[in-house]
């Protein structure tokens, strides 16, 4: 499971574990899959999000936070 760090425009930072990220026209969603359905674990307005990062683990075990572009808006329907 991936870890994401969301830096908000007010300067606050939130780290959240989630399986996927997606956006719609107005919001960023970090989601987990529960009982076969995707459920948001974090939902924020895109206007409030300054930066999104994903945590990577290097071969030596160190963590590195890399910038993650916000995904293109999704219609919410996936195969």
mmCIF file of the N, C-alpha and C atoms, coordinates in Angstrom:
data_MODEL
# 
_entry.id   MODEL 
# 
loop_
_atom_site.group_PDB 
_atom_site.id 
_atom_site.type_symbol 
_atom_site.label_atom_id 
_atom_site.label_alt_id 
_atom_site.label_comp_id 
_atom_site.label_asym_id 
_atom_site.label_entity_id 
_atom_site.label_seq_id 
_atom_site.pdbx_PDB_ins_code 
_atom_site.Cartn_x 
_atom_site.Cartn_y 
_atom_site.Cartn_z 
_atom_site.occupancy 
_atom_site.B_iso_or_equiv 
_atom_site.pdbx_formal_charge 
_atom_site.auth_seq_id 
_atom_site.auth_comp_id 
_atom_site.auth_asym_id 
_atom_site.auth_atom_id 
_atom_site.pdbx_PDB_model_num 
ATOM 1   N N  . UNK A 1 1  ? 0.848   -1.176 0.000   1.00 0.00 ? 1  UNK A N  1 
ATOM 2   C CA . UNK A 1 1  ? 0.000   0.000  0.000   1.00 0.00 ? 1  UNK A CA 1 
ATOM 3   C C  . UNK A 1 1  ? 0.893   1.238  0.000   1.00 0.00 ? 1  UNK A C  1 
ATOM 4   N N  . UNK A 1 2  ? 0.508   2.220  -0.750  1.00 0.00 ? 2  UNK A N  1 
ATOM 5   C CA . UNK A 1 2  ? 1.300   3.440  -0.895  1.00 0.00 ? 2  UNK A CA 1 
ATOM 6   C C  . UNK A 1 2  ? 0.998   4.427  0.231   1.00 0.00 ? 2  UNK A C  1 
ATOM 7   N N  . UNK A 1 3  ? 1.979   5.260  0.505   1.00 0.00 ? 3  UNK A N  1 
ATOM 8   C CA . UNK A 1 3  ? 1.798   6.385  1.416   1.00 0.00 ? 3  UNK A CA 1 
ATOM 9   C C  . UNK A 1 3  ? 1.857   7.654  0.587   1.00 0.00 ? 3  UNK A C  1 
ATOM 10  N N  . UNK A 1 4  ? 0.933   8.563  0.869   1.00 0.00 ? 4  UNK A N  1 
ATOM 11  C CA . UNK A 1 4  ? 0.872   9.844  0.183   1.00 0.00 ? 4  UNK A CA 1 
ATOM 12  C C  . UNK A 1 4  ? 0.999   10.955 1.213   1.00 0.00 ? 4  UNK A C  1 
ATOM 13  N N  . UNK A 1 5  ? 1.658   12.036 0.821   1.00 0.00 ? 5  UNK A N  1 
ATOM 14  C CA . UNK A 1 5  ? 1.751   13.219 1.676   1.00 0.00 ? 5  UNK A CA 1 
ATOM 15  C C  . UNK A 1 5  ? 1.114   14.366 0.911   1.00 0.00 ? 5  UNK A C  1 
ATOM 16  N N  . UNK A 1 6  ? 0.126   14.994 1.536   1.00 0.00 ? 6  UNK A N  1 
ATOM 17  C CA . UNK A 1 6  ? -0.609  16.099 0.920   1.00 0.00 ? 6  UNK A CA 1 
ATOM 18  C C  . UNK A 1 6  ? -0.247  17.381 1.664   1.00 0.00 ? 6  UNK A C  1 
ATOM 19  N N  . UNK A 1 7  ? 0.320   18.337 0.936   1.00 0.00 ? 7  UNK A N  1 
ATOM 20  C CA . UNK A 1 7  ? 0.622   19.648 1.514   1.00 0.00 ? 7  UNK A CA 1 
ATOM 21  C C  . UNK A 1 7  ? -0.503  20.583 1.095   1.00 0.00 ? 7  UNK A C  1 
ATOM 22  N N  . UNK A 1 8  ? -1.129  21.183 2.093   1.00 0.00 ? 8  UNK A N  1 
ATOM 23  C CA . UNK A 1 8  ? -2.278  22.040 1.844   1.00 0.00 ? 8  UNK A CA 1 
ATOM 24  C C  . UNK A 1 8  ? -1.825  23.491 1.655   1.00 0.00 ? 8  UNK A C  1 
ATOM 25  N N  . UNK A 1 9  ? -2.670  24.305 1.058   1.00 0.00 ? 9  UNK A N  1 
ATOM 26  C CA . UNK A 1 9  ? -2.334  25.705 0.807   1.00 0.00 ? 9  UNK A CA 1 
ATOM 27  C C  . UNK A 1 9  ? -2.203  26.499 2.105   1.00 0.00 ? 9  UNK A C  1 
ATOM 28  N N  . UNK A 1 10 ? -2.774  26.012 3.213   1.00 0.00 ? 10 UNK A N  1 
ATOM 29  C CA . UNK A 1 10 ? -2.636  26.696 4.504   1.00 0.00 ? 10 UNK A CA 1 
ATOM 30  C C  . UNK A 1 10 ? -1.344  26.305 5.226   1.00 0.00 ? 10 UNK A C  1 
ATOM 31  N N  . UNK A 1 11 ? -0.508  25.449 4.592   1.00 0.00 ? 11 UNK A N  1 
ATOM 32  C CA . UNK A 1 11 ? 0.768   25.048 5.170   1.00 0.00 ? 11 UNK A CA 1 
ATOM 33  C C  . UNK A 1 11 ? 0.737   23.734 5.930   1.00 0.00 ? 11 UNK A C  1 
ATOM 34  N N  . UNK A 1 12 ? -0.438  23.203 6.207   1.00 0.00 ? 12 UNK A N  1 
ATOM 35  C CA . UNK A 1 12 ? -0.527  21.932 6.927   1.00 0.00 ? 12 UNK A CA 1 
ATOM 36  C C  . UNK A 1 12 ? -0.155  20.776 6.001   1.00 0.00 ? 12 UNK A C  1 
ATOM 37  N N  . UNK A 1 13 ? 0.287   19.671 6.610   1.00 0.00 ? 13 UNK A N  1 
ATOM 38  C CA . UNK A 1 13 ? 0.698   18.482 5.867   1.00 0.00 ? 13 UNK A CA 1 
ATOM 39  C C  . UNK A 1 13 ? -0.008  17.283 6.469   1.00 0.00 ? 13 UNK A C  1 
ATOM 40  N N  . UNK A 1 14 ? -0.494  16.412 5.608   1.00 0.00 ? 14 UNK A N  1 
ATOM 41  C CA . UNK A 1 14 ? -1.168  15.188 6.064   1.00 0.00 ? 14 UNK A CA 1 
ATOM 42  C C  . UNK A 1 14 ? -0.571  14.004 5.320   1.00 0.00 ? 14 UNK A C  1 
ATOM 43  N N  . UNK A 1 15 ? -0.179  12.968 6.062   1.00 0.00 ? 15 UNK A N  1 
ATOM 44  C CA . UNK A 1 15 ? 0.322   11.730 5.472   1.00 0.00 ? 15 UNK A CA 1 
ATOM 45  C C  . UNK A 1 15 ? -0.770  10.684 5.597   1.00 0.00 ? 15 UNK A C  1 
ATOM 46  N N  . UNK A 1 16 ? -1.059  9.991  4.499   1.00 0.00 ? 16 UNK A N  1 
ATOM 47  C CA . UNK A 1 16 ? -2.169  9.036  4.474   1.00 0.00 ? 16 UNK A CA 1 
ATOM 48  C C  . UNK A 1 16 ? -1.780  7.796  3.687   1.00 0.00 ? 16 UNK A C  1 
ATOM 49  N N  . UNK A 1 17 ? -2.145  6.628  4.202   1.00 0.00 ? 17 UNK A N  1 
ATOM 50  C CA . UNK A 1 17 ? -1.950  5.366  3.496   1.00 0.00 ? 17 UNK A CA 1 
ATOM 51  C C  . UNK A 1 17 ? -3.185  5.117  2.642   1.00 0.00 ? 17 UNK A C  1 
ATOM 52  N N  . UNK A 1 18 ? -2.982  4.773  1.362   1.00 0.00 ? 18 UNK A N  1 
ATOM 53  C CA . UNK A 1 18 ? -4.108  4.541  0.451   1.00 0.00 ? 18 UNK A CA 1 
ATOM 54  C C  . UNK A 1 18 ? -3.654  3.668  -0.713  1.00 0.00 ? 18 UNK A C  1 
ATOM 55  N N  . UNK A 1 19 ? -4.600  2.959  -1.311  1.00 0.00 ? 19 UNK A N  1 
ATOM 56  C CA . UNK A 1 19 ? -4.295  2.114  -2.464  1.00 0.00 ? 19 UNK A CA 1 
ATOM 57  C C  . UNK A 1 19 ? -4.230  2.894  -3.766  1.00 0.00 ? 19 UNK A C  1 
ATOM 58  N N  . UNK A 1 20 ? -5.059  3.928  -3.890  1.00 0.00 ? 20 UNK A N  1 
ATOM 59  C CA . UNK A 1 20 ? -5.040  4.713  -5.128  1.00 0.00 ? 20 UNK A CA 1 
ATOM 60  C C  . UNK A 1 20 ? -5.428  6.152  -4.844  1.00 0.00 ? 20 UNK A C  1 
ATOM 61  N N  . UNK A 1 21 ? -5.118  6.992  -5.830  1.00 0.00 ? 21 UNK A N  1 
ATOM 62  C CA . UNK A 1 21 ? -5.565  8.379  -5.797  1.00 0.00 ? 21 UNK A CA 1 
ATOM 63  C C  . UNK A 1 21 ? -6.301  8.667  -7.094  1.00 0.00 ? 21 UNK A C  1 
ATOM 64  N N  . UNK A 1 22 ? -7.257  9.570  -7.014  1.00 0.00 ? 22 UNK A N  1 
ATOM 65  C CA . UNK A 1 22 ? -7.986  10.008 -8.200  1.00 0.00 ? 22 UNK A CA 1 
ATOM 66  C C  . UNK A 1 22 ? -8.535  11.396 -7.927  1.00 0.00 ? 22 UNK A C  1 
ATOM 67  N N  . UNK A 1 23 ? -8.982  12.044 -8.986  1.00 0.00 ? 23 UNK A N  1 
ATOM 68  C CA . UNK A 1 23 ? -9.621  13.346 -8.850  1.00 0.00 ? 23 UNK A CA 1 
ATOM 69  C C  . UNK A 1 23 ? -10.911 13.347 -9.650  1.00 0.00 ? 23 UNK A C  1 
ATOM 70  N N  . UNK A 1 24 ? -11.793 14.247 -9.266  1.00 0.00 ? 24 UNK A N  1 
ATOM 71  C CA . UNK A 1 24 ? -12.905 14.600 -10.139 1.00 0.00 ? 24 UNK A CA 1 
ATOM 72  C C  . UNK A 1 24 ? -12.692 16.082 -10.464 1.00 0.00 ? 24 UNK A C  1 
ATOM 73  N N  . UNK A 1 25 ? -13.689 16.758 -10.904 1.00 0.00 ? 25 UNK A N  1 
ATOM 74  C CA . UNK A 1 25 ? -13.514 18.151 -11.316 1.00 0.00 ? 25 UNK A CA 1 
ATOM 75  C C  . UNK A 1 25 ? -13.125 19.069 -10.157 1.00 0.00 ? 25 UNK A C  1 
ATOM 76  N N  . UNK A 1 26 ? -13.434 18.663 -8.912  1.00 0.00 ? 26 UNK A N  1 
ATOM 77  C CA . UNK A 1 26 ? -13.242 19.567 -7.782  1.00 0.00 ? 26 UNK A CA 1 
ATOM 78  C C  . UNK A 1 26 ? -12.410 19.010 -6.636  1.00 0.00 ? 26 UNK A C  1 
ATOM 79  N N  . UNK A 1 27 ? -12.249 17.693 -6.534  1.00 0.00 ? 27 UNK A N  1 
ATOM 80  C CA . UNK A 1 27 ? -11.651 17.088 -5.348  1.00 0.00 ? 27 UNK A CA 1 
ATOM 81  C C  . UNK A 1 27 ? -10.549 16.089 -5.666  1.00 0.00 ? 27 UNK A C  1 
ATOM 82  N N  . UNK A 1 28 ? -9.656  15.917 -4.693  1.00 0.00 ? 28 UNK A N  1 
ATOM 83  C CA . UNK A 1 28 ? -8.654  14.860 -4.685  1.00 0.00 ? 28 UNK A CA 1 
ATOM 84  C C  . UNK A 1 28 ? -9.154  13.795 -3.719  1.00 0.00 ? 28 UNK A C  1 
ATOM 85  N N  . UNK A 1 29 ? -9.104  12.543 -4.146  1.00 0.00 ? 29 UNK A N  1 
ATOM 86  C CA . UNK A 1 29 ? -9.512  11.426 -3.302  1.00 0.00 ? 29 UNK A CA 1 
ATOM 87  C C  . UNK A 1 29 ? -8.349  10.460 -3.156  1.00 0.00 ? 29 UNK A C  1 
ATOM 88  N N  . UNK A 1 30 ? -8.031  10.069 -1.929  1.00 0.00 ? 30 UNK A N  1 
ATOM 89  C CA . UNK A 1 30 ? -7.149  8.947  -1.659  1.00 0.00 ? 30 UNK A CA 1 
ATOM 90  C C  . UNK A 1 30 ? -8.062  7.840  -1.169  1.00 0.00 ? 30 UNK A C  1 
ATOM 91  N N  . UNK A 1 31 ? -7.971  6.656  -1.794  1.00 0.00 ? 31 UNK A N  1 
ATOM 92  C CA . UNK A 1 31 ? -8.975  5.621  -1.558  1.00 0.00 ? 31 UNK A CA 1 
ATOM 93  C C  . UNK A 1 31 ? -8.366  4.266  -1.215  1.00 0.00 ? 31 UNK A C  1 
ATOM 94  N N  . UNK A 1 32 ? -9.122  3.497  -0.431  1.00 0.00 ? 32 UNK A N  1 
ATOM 95  C CA . UNK A 1 32 ? -8.844  2.091  -0.137  1.00 0.00 ? 32 UNK A CA 1 
ATOM 96  C C  . UNK A 1 32 ? -9.991  1.267  -0.695  1.00 0.00 ? 32 UNK A C  1 
ATOM 97  N N  . UNK A 1 33 ? -9.725  0.004  -0.909  1.00 0.00 ? 33 UNK A N  1 
ATOM 98  C CA . UNK A 1 33 ? -10.764 -0.899 -1.413  1.00 0.00 ? 33 UNK A CA 1 
ATOM 99  C C  . UNK A 1 33 ? -11.265 -1.738 -0.243  1.00 0.00 ? 33 UNK A C  1 
ATOM 100 N N  . UNK A 1 34 ? -12.561 -1.651 0.033   1.00 0.00 ? 34 UNK A N  1 
ATOM 101 C CA . UNK A 1 34 ? -13.186 -2.371 1.131   1.00 0.00 ? 34 UNK A CA 1 
ATOM 102 C C  . UNK A 1 34 ? -14.399 -3.112 0.605   1.00 0.00 ? 34 UNK A C  1 
ATOM 103 N N  . UNK A 1 35 ? -14.426 -4.421 0.831   1.00 0.00 ? 35 UNK A N  1 
ATOM 104 C CA . UNK A 1 35 ? -15.551 -5.258 0.397   1.00 0.00 ? 35 UNK A CA 1 
ATOM 105 C C  . UNK A 1 35 ? -15.849 -5.059 -1.091  1.00 0.00 ? 35 UNK A C  1 
ATOM 106 N N  . UNK A 1 36 ? -14.804 -4.910 -1.892  1.00 0.00 ? 36 UNK A N  1 
ATOM 107 C CA . UNK A 1 36 ? -14.968 -4.784 -3.335  1.00 0.00 ? 36 UNK A CA 1 
ATOM 108 C C  . UNK A 1 36 ? -15.324 -3.402 -3.835  1.00 0.00 ? 36 UNK A C  1 
ATOM 109 N N  . UNK A 1 37 ? -15.411 -2.421 -2.937  1.00 0.00 ? 37 UNK A N  1 
ATOM 110 C CA . UNK A 1 37 ? -15.778 -1.060 -3.347  1.00 0.00 ? 37 UNK A CA 1 
ATOM 111 C C  . UNK A 1 37 ? -14.688 -0.081 -2.928  1.00 0.00 ? 37 UNK A C  1 
ATOM 112 N N  . UNK A 1 38 ? -14.443 0.920  -3.762  1.00 0.00 ? 38 UNK A N  1 
ATOM 113 C CA . UNK A 1 38 ? -13.473 1.959  -3.424  1.00 0.00 ? 38 UNK A CA 1 
ATOM 114 C C  . UNK A 1 38 ? -14.118 2.954  -2.483  1.00 0.00 ? 38 UNK A C  1 
ATOM 115 N N  . UNK A 1 39 ? -13.429 3.250  -1.376  1.00 0.00 ? 39 UNK A N  1 
ATOM 116 C CA . UNK A 1 39 ? -13.943 4.189  -0.374  1.00 0.00 ? 39 UNK A CA 1 
ATOM 117 C C  . UNK A 1 39 ? -12.855 5.217  -0.043  1.00 0.00 ? 39 UNK A C  1 
ATOM 118 N N  . UNK A 1 40 ? -13.231 6.501  -0.011  1.00 0.00 ? 40 UNK A N  1 
ATOM 119 C CA . UNK A 1 40 ? -12.228 7.529  0.285   1.00 0.00 ? 40 UNK A CA 1 
ATOM 120 C C  . UNK A 1 40 ? -11.741 7.449  1.735   1.00 0.00 ? 40 UNK A C  1 
ATOM 121 N N  . UNK A 1 41 ? -10.429 7.573  1.922   1.00 0.00 ? 41 UNK A N  1 
ATOM 122 C CA . UNK A 1 41 ? -9.848  7.708  3.256   1.00 0.00 ? 41 UNK A CA 1 
ATOM 123 C C  . UNK A 1 41 ? -9.427  9.155  3.495   1.00 0.00 ? 41 UNK A C  1 
ATOM 124 N N  . UNK A 1 42 ? -9.303  9.917  2.407   1.00 0.00 ? 42 UNK A N  1 
ATOM 125 C CA . UNK A 1 42 ? -9.020  11.345 2.487   1.00 0.00 ? 42 UNK A CA 1 
ATOM 126 C C  . UNK A 1 42 ? -9.640  12.006 1.267   1.00 0.00 ? 42 UNK A C  1 
ATOM 127 N N  . UNK A 1 43 ? -10.363 13.079 1.503   1.00 0.00 ? 43 UNK A N  1 
ATOM 128 C CA . UNK A 1 43 ? -11.012 13.831 0.419   1.00 0.00 ? 43 UNK A CA 1 
ATOM 129 C C  . UNK A 1 43 ? -10.758 15.310 0.668   1.00 0.00 ? 43 UNK A C  1 
ATOM 130 N N  . UNK A 1 44 ? -10.141 15.980 -0.304  1.00 0.00 ? 44 UNK A N  1 
ATOM 131 C CA . UNK A 1 44 ? -9.831  17.399 -0.181  1.00 0.00 ? 44 UNK A CA 1 
ATOM 132 C C  . UNK A 1 44 ? -10.145 18.115 -1.487  1.00 0.00 ? 44 UNK A C  1 
ATOM 133 N N  . UNK A 1 45 ? -10.560 19.358 -1.373  1.00 0.00 ? 45 UNK A N  1 
ATOM 134 C CA . UNK A 1 45 ? -10.789 20.192 -2.547  1.00 0.00 ? 45 UNK A CA 1 
ATOM 135 C C  . UNK A 1 45 ? -9.456  20.441 -3.248  1.00 0.00 ? 45 UNK A C  1 
ATOM 136 N N  . UNK A 1 46 ? -9.450  20.389 -4.577  1.00 0.00 ? 46 UNK A N  1 
ATOM 137 C CA . UNK A 1 46 ? -8.223  20.654 -5.335  1.00 0.00 ? 46 UNK A CA 1 
ATOM 138 C C  . UNK A 1 46 ? -7.685  22.062 -5.074  1.00 0.00 ? 46 UNK A C  1 
ATOM 139 N N  . UNK A 1 47 ? -8.570  22.998 -4.735  1.00 0.00 ? 47 UNK A N  1 
ATOM 140 C CA . UNK A 1 47 ? -8.137  24.364 -4.439  1.00 0.00 ? 47 UNK A CA 1 
ATOM 141 C C  . UNK A 1 47 ? -7.331  24.428 -3.146  1.00 0.00 ? 47 UNK A C  1 
ATOM 142 N N  . UNK A 1 48 ? -7.500  23.429 -2.267  1.00 0.00 ? 48 UNK A N  1 
ATOM 143 C CA . UNK A 1 48 ? -6.789  23.395 -0.987  1.00 0.00 ? 48 UNK A CA 1 
ATOM 144 C C  . UNK A 1 48 ? -5.457  22.659 -1.076  1.00 0.00 ? 48 UNK A C  1 
ATOM 145 N N  . UNK A 1 49 ? -5.219  21.913 -2.170  1.00 0.00 ? 49 UNK A N  1 
ATOM 146 C CA . UNK A 1 49 ? -4.024  21.076 -2.290  1.00 0.00 ? 49 UNK A CA 1 
ATOM 147 C C  . UNK A 1 49 ? -2.923  21.844 -3.015  1.00 0.00 ? 49 UNK A C  1 
ATOM 148 N N  . UNK A 1 50 ? -1.789  22.023 -2.322  1.00 0.00 ? 50 UNK A N  1 
ATOM 149 C CA . UNK A 1 50 ? -0.638  22.692 -2.926  1.00 0.00 ? 50 UNK A CA 1 
ATOM 150 C C  . UNK A 1 50 ? 0.287   21.688 -3.604  1.00 0.00 ? 50 UNK A C  1 
ATOM 151 N N  . UNK A 1 51 ? 0.526   20.535 -2.941  1.00 0.00 ? 51 UNK A N  1 
ATOM 152 C CA . UNK A 1 51 ? 1.464   19.550 -3.470  1.00 0.00 ? 51 UNK A CA 1 
ATOM 153 C C  . UNK A 1 51 ? 1.059   18.157 -3.005  1.00 0.00 ? 51 UNK A C  1 
ATOM 154 N N  . UNK A 1 52 ? 1.305   17.172 -3.863  1.00 0.00 ? 52 UNK A N  1 
ATOM 155 C CA . UNK A 1 52 ? 1.057   15.773 -3.537  1.00 0.00 ? 52 UNK A CA 1 
ATOM 156 C C  . UNK A 1 52 ? 2.352   15.007 -3.752  1.00 0.00 ? 52 UNK A C  1 
ATOM 157 N N  . UNK A 1 53 ? 2.723   14.173 -2.767  1.00 0.00 ? 53 UNK A N  1 
ATOM 158 C CA . UNK A 1 53 ? 3.932   13.365 -2.868  1.00 0.00 ? 53 UNK A CA 1 
ATOM 159 C C  . UNK A 1 53 ? 3.595   11.914 -2.547  1.00 0.00 ? 53 UNK A C  1 
ATOM 160 N N  . UNK A 1 54 ? 4.387   11.001 -3.123  1.00 0.00 ? 54 UNK A N  1 
ATOM 161 C CA . UNK A 1 54 ? 4.267   9.566  -2.842  1.00 0.00 ? 54 UNK A CA 1 
ATOM 162 C C  . UNK A 1 54 ? 5.585   9.101  -2.228  1.00 0.00 ? 54 UNK A C  1 
ATOM 163 N N  . UNK A 1 55 ? 5.477   8.194  -1.252  1.00 0.00 ? 55 UNK A N  1 
ATOM 164 C CA . UNK A 1 55 ? 6.679   7.674  -0.604  1.00 0.00 ? 55 UNK A CA 1 
ATOM 165 C C  . UNK A 1 55 ? 7.191   6.449  -1.349  1.00 0.00 ? 55 UNK A C  1 
ATOM 166 N N  . UNK A 1 56 ? 8.484   6.471  -1.661  1.00 0.00 ? 56 UNK A N  1 
ATOM 167 C CA . UNK A 1 56 ? 9.147   5.340  -2.298  1.00 0.00 ? 56 UNK A CA 1 
ATOM 168 C C  . UNK A 1 56 ? 10.176  4.781  -1.329  1.00 0.00 ? 56 UNK A C  1 
ATOM 169 N N  . UNK A 1 57 ? 10.374  3.471  -1.362  1.00 0.00 ? 57 UNK A N  1 
ATOM 170 C CA . UNK A 1 57 ? 11.399  2.830  -0.548  1.00 0.00 ? 57 UNK A CA 1 
ATOM 171 C C  . UNK A 1 57 ? 12.543  2.412  -1.463  1.00 0.00 ? 57 UNK A C  1 
ATOM 172 N N  . UNK A 1 58 ? 13.737  2.913  -1.168  1.00 0.00 ? 58 UNK A N  1 
ATOM 173 C CA . UNK A 1 58 ? 14.910  2.580  -1.970  1.00 0.00 ? 58 UNK A CA 1 
ATOM 174 C C  . UNK A 1 58 ? 15.410  1.183  -1.612  1.00 0.00 ? 58 UNK A C  1 
ATOM 175 N N  . UNK A 1 59 ? 16.320  0.654  -2.416  1.00 0.00 ? 59 UNK A N  1 
ATOM 176 C CA . UNK A 1 59 ? 16.857  -0.688 -2.189  1.00 0.00 ? 59 UNK A CA 1 
ATOM 177 C C  . UNK A 1 59 ? 17.506  -0.848 -0.820  1.00 0.00 ? 59 UNK A C  1 
ATOM 178 N N  . UNK A 1 60 ? 18.079  0.235  -0.284  1.00 0.00 ? 60 UNK A N  1 
ATOM 179 C CA . UNK A 1 60 ? 18.726  0.163  1.026   1.00 0.00 ? 60 UNK A CA 1 
ATOM 180 C C  . UNK A 1 60 ? 17.744  0.373  2.182   1.00 0.00 ? 60 UNK A C  1 
ATOM 181 N N  . UNK A 1 61 ? 16.461  0.524  1.875   1.00 0.00 ? 61 UNK A N  1 
ATOM 182 C CA . UNK A 1 61 ? 15.432  0.679  2.897   1.00 0.00 ? 61 UNK A CA 1 
ATOM 183 C C  . UNK A 1 61 ? 15.082  2.112  3.246   1.00 0.00 ? 61 UNK A C  1 
ATOM 184 N N  . UNK A 1 62 ? 15.825  3.080  2.725   1.00 0.00 ? 62 UNK A N  1 
ATOM 185 C CA . UNK A 1 62 ? 15.516  4.487  2.993   1.00 0.00 ? 62 UNK A CA 1 
ATOM 186 C C  . UNK A 1 62 ? 14.233  4.899  2.277   1.00 0.00 ? 62 UNK A C  1 
ATOM 187 N N  . UNK A 1 63 ? 13.508  5.828  2.901   1.00 0.00 ? 63 UNK A N  1 
ATOM 188 C CA . UNK A 1 63 ? 12.305  6.380  2.281   1.00 0.00 ? 63 UNK A CA 1 
ATOM 189 C C  . UNK A 1 63 ? 12.651  7.659  1.548   1.00 0.00 ? 63 UNK A C  1 
ATOM 190 N N  . UNK A 1 64 ? 12.040  7.840  0.399   1.00 0.00 ? 64 UNK A N  1 
ATOM 191 C CA . UNK A 1 64 ? 12.204  9.054  -0.402  1.00 0.00 ? 64 UNK A CA 1 
ATOM 192 C C  . UNK A 1 64 ? 10.811  9.518  -0.803  1.00 0.00 ? 64 UNK A C  1 
ATOM 193 N N  . UNK A 1 65 ? 10.542  10.812 -0.589  1.00 0.00 ? 65 UNK A N  1 
ATOM 194 C CA . UNK A 1 65 ? 9.270   11.389 -1.014  1.00 0.00 ? 65 UNK A CA 1 
ATOM 195 C C  . UNK A 1 65 ? 9.463   12.018 -2.385  1.00 0.00 ? 65 UNK A C  1 
ATOM 196 N N  . UNK A 1 66 ? 8.716   11.529 -3.368  1.00 0.00 ? 66 UNK A N  1 
ATOM 197 C CA . UNK A 1 66 ? 8.792   12.061 -4.719  1.00 0.00 ? 66 UNK A CA 1 
ATOM 198 C C  . UNK A 1 66 ? 7.525   12.801 -5.076  1.00 0.00 ? 66 UNK A C  1 
ATOM 199 N N  . UNK A 1 67 ? 7.653   13.888 -5.853  1.00 0.00 ? 67 UNK A N  1 
ATOM 200 C CA . UNK A 1 67 ? 6.451   14.619 -6.268  1.00 0.00 ? 67 UNK A CA 1 
ATOM 201 C C  . UNK A 1 67 ? 5.558   13.740 -7.132  1.00 0.00 ? 67 UNK A C  1 
ATOM 202 N N  . UNK A 1 68 ? 4.295   13.858 -6.930  1.00 0.00 ? 68 UNK A N  1 
ATOM 203 C CA . UNK A 1 68 ? 3.307   13.072 -7.668  1.00 0.00 ? 68 UNK A CA 1 
ATOM 204 C C  . UNK A 1 68 ? 2.356   14.057 -8.341  1.00 0.00 ? 68 UNK A C  1 
ATOM 205 N N  . UNK A 1 69 ? 2.299   14.055 -9.675  1.00 0.00 ? 69 UNK A N  1 
ATOM 206 C CA . UNK A 1 69 ? 1.357   14.970 -10.335 1.00 0.00 ? 69 UNK A CA 1 
ATOM 207 C C  . UNK A 1 69 ? -0.076  14.575 -9.992  1.00 0.00 ? 69 UNK A C  1 
ATOM 208 N N  . UNK A 1 70 ? -0.906  15.568 -9.860  1.00 0.00 ? 70 UNK A N  1 
ATOM 209 C CA . UNK A 1 70 ? -2.315  15.266 -9.618  1.00 0.00 ? 70 UNK A CA 1 
ATOM 210 C C  . UNK A 1 70 ? -2.878  14.589 -10.854 1.00 0.00 ? 70 UNK A C  1 
ATOM 211 N N  . UNK A 1 71 ? -3.587  13.480 -10.678 1.00 0.00 ? 71 UNK A N  1 
ATOM 212 C CA . UNK A 1 71 ? -4.136  12.780 -11.834 1.00 0.00 ? 71 UNK A CA 1 
ATOM 213 C C  . UNK A 1 71 ? -5.201  13.613 -12.538 1.00 0.00 ? 71 UNK A C  1 
ATOM 214 N N  . UNK A 1 72 ? -5.403  13.318 -13.803 1.00 0.00 ? 72 UNK A N  1 
ATOM 215 C CA . UNK A 1 72 ? -6.461  13.986 -14.564 1.00 0.00 ? 72 UNK A CA 1 
ATOM 216 C C  . UNK A 1 72 ? -7.806  13.623 -13.952 1.00 0.00 ? 72 UNK A C  1 
ATOM 217 N N  . UNK A 1 73 ? -8.775  14.503 -14.045 1.00 0.00 ? 73 UNK A N  1 
ATOM 218 C CA . UNK A 1 73 ? -10.092 14.191 -13.492 1.00 0.00 ? 73 UNK A CA 1 
ATOM 219 C C  . UNK A 1 73 ? -10.634 12.872 -14.027 1.00 0.00 ? 73 UNK A C  1 
ATOM 220 N N  . UNK A 1 74 ? -11.283 12.136 -13.137 1.00 0.00 ? 74 UNK A N  1 
ATOM 221 C CA . UNK A 1 74 ? -11.835 10.824 -13.474 1.00 0.00 ? 74 UNK A CA 1 
ATOM 222 C C  . UNK A 1 74 ? -13.350 10.886 -13.435 1.00 0.00 ? 74 UNK A C  1 
ATOM 223 N N  . UNK A 1 75 ? -13.977 10.132 -14.313 1.00 0.00 ? 75 UNK A N  1 
ATOM 224 C CA . UNK A 1 75 ? -15.437 10.092 -14.324 1.00 0.00 ? 75 UNK A CA 1 
ATOM 225 C C  . UNK A 1 75 ? -15.975 9.222  -13.205 1.00 0.00 ? 75 UNK A C  1 
ATOM 226 N N  . UNK A 1 76 ? -15.090 8.452  -12.550 1.00 0.00 ? 76 UNK A N  1 
ATOM 227 C CA . UNK A 1 76 ? -15.527 7.595  -11.455 1.00 0.00 ? 76 UNK A CA 1 
ATOM 228 C C  . UNK A 1 76 ? -15.916 6.208  -11.895 1.00 0.00 ? 76 UNK A C  1 
ATOM 229 N N  . UNK A 1 77 ? -15.866 5.924  -13.186 1.00 0.00 ? 77 UNK A N  1 
ATOM 230 C CA . UNK A 1 77 ? -16.195 4.583  -13.673 1.00 0.00 ? 77 UNK A CA 1 
ATOM 231 C C  . UNK A 1 77 ? -14.924 3.922  -14.157 1.00 0.00 ? 77 UNK A C  1 
ATOM 232 N N  . UNK A 1 78 ? -14.631 2.761  -13.590 1.00 0.00 ? 78 UNK A N  1 
ATOM 233 C CA . UNK A 1 78 ? -13.447 2.002  -13.975 1.00 0.00 ? 78 UNK A CA 1 
ATOM 234 C C  . UNK A 1 78 ? -13.835 0.580  -14.276 1.00 0.00 ? 78 UNK A C  1 
ATOM 235 N N  . UNK A 1 79 ? -13.113 -0.026 -15.173 1.00 0.00 ? 79 UNK A N  1 
ATOM 236 C CA . UNK A 1 79 ? -13.375 -1.425 -15.510 1.00 0.00 ? 79 UNK A CA 1 
ATOM 237 C C  . UNK A 1 79 ? -12.764 -2.340 -14.485 1.00 0.00 ? 79 UNK A C  1 
# 
